[in-house]
Amino acid sequence: MNSAILFAILSGLSAAAWTVCLKLGSSRIRDWGPWARNGALLAYGPNVTEMTPRAAGYLDRVLKGAKPAELPFPQPTKFDLIVNTTVAKGLGLPVPQSILVRADQVIE
């Protein structure tokens, strides 16, 4: 299956879609927190909660007439590591304590 199609299917983050993903042997390490909360082994990526207000400010500037090409692109400043130990146990993978200590969230 084409990875772009698979991503489109999984963007809804439904449990049924994740079941299909696991059966297909798709990647279990993702770049966004909700993936780990919904069945991925772990996720490491930008903190969406931190980025949302900055994105709103960016949109406000564009709506007030600023040209997007002339605005600096807002880069994430906070990243989250989320580890799903339930999935790790299901896959028979031990999660090192050093990873668990660094994780922003551990799902058990």
MOVEN-V673809 format. One record per helix or strand of 2 or more residues. SS is the DSSP state (A for helix, B for strand). FROM is the first residue (numbers start at 0). LEN is the number of residues. If there is no record, write none. Layout:
BEGIN
SS,FROM,LEN  SS,FROM,LEN
END
This chain:
BEGIN
A,2,8  A,14,10  B,28,2  A,32,5  B,41,5  A,47,16  A,67,3  B,78,6  A,84,7  A,96,6  B,104,3
END
